[in-house]
C-alpha cells in the first residue's frame, strides 16, 4: 500500500508530506493465561473466541481449552522527510 499524507501545524498549515512505508500486521505479541487477560482487561472471557478489549488495536484470541490468550498488535512504518534546523 503506497499512501501519502500531509502533516499540519497546530495552526493548520502544511508542514510535511509523509509516506506509509510498510504495514506490519503482527508487530508485537502478548500472551498470557485467561486469568491474566481477565485481570489486565477487567473483562470476563467465558468461551473460546476473539474479543475486542479497551485500547486494543486488534482482538485478543482466547483459547479456554489451552488456558491461553494471544494478542498480536499491528504497526505501521512511516517515512518522514528530513527537517531542517
Residue pairs with C-beta under 8 A, 6 or more apart in sequence:
1 20
1 23
2 19
2 20
3 19
3 20
4 17
4 18
4 19
4 20
5 17
5 18
5 20
6 14
6 16
6 17
6 18
7 14
7 15
7 16
7 17
7 18
7 80
8 14
8 15
9 15
16 80
16 81
16 83
17 81
18 78
18 79
18 80
18 81
19 78
19 79
20 76
20 77
20 78
20 79
21 76
21 77
21 78
21 79
22 76
22 77
23 74
23 75
23 76
24 74
24 75
24 76
24 77
25 72
25 74
26 72
26 74
27 72
27 73
27 74
27 75
28 72
28 73
28 75
29 70
29 71
29 72
29 73
30 70
30 71
30 73
31 68
31 69
31 70
31 71
32 40
32 68
32 69
33 67
33 68
33 69
34 45
34 62
34 64
34 67
34 68
34 69
35 67
36 69
37 43
37 45
37 60
37 62
37 69
38 44
38 45
41 53
41 54
41 60
43 51
43 53
45 51
45 62
45 64
45 69
47 62
47 64
48 62
48 63
48 64
48 65
49 61
49 62
50 59
50 60
50 61
50 62
51 59
51 60
51 61
51 62
52 59
53 59
53 60
56 71
56 73
57 73
57 74
58 71
58 72
58 73
58 74
59 71
60 69
60 70
60 71
61 69
61 70
61 71
62 68
62 69
63 69
63 70
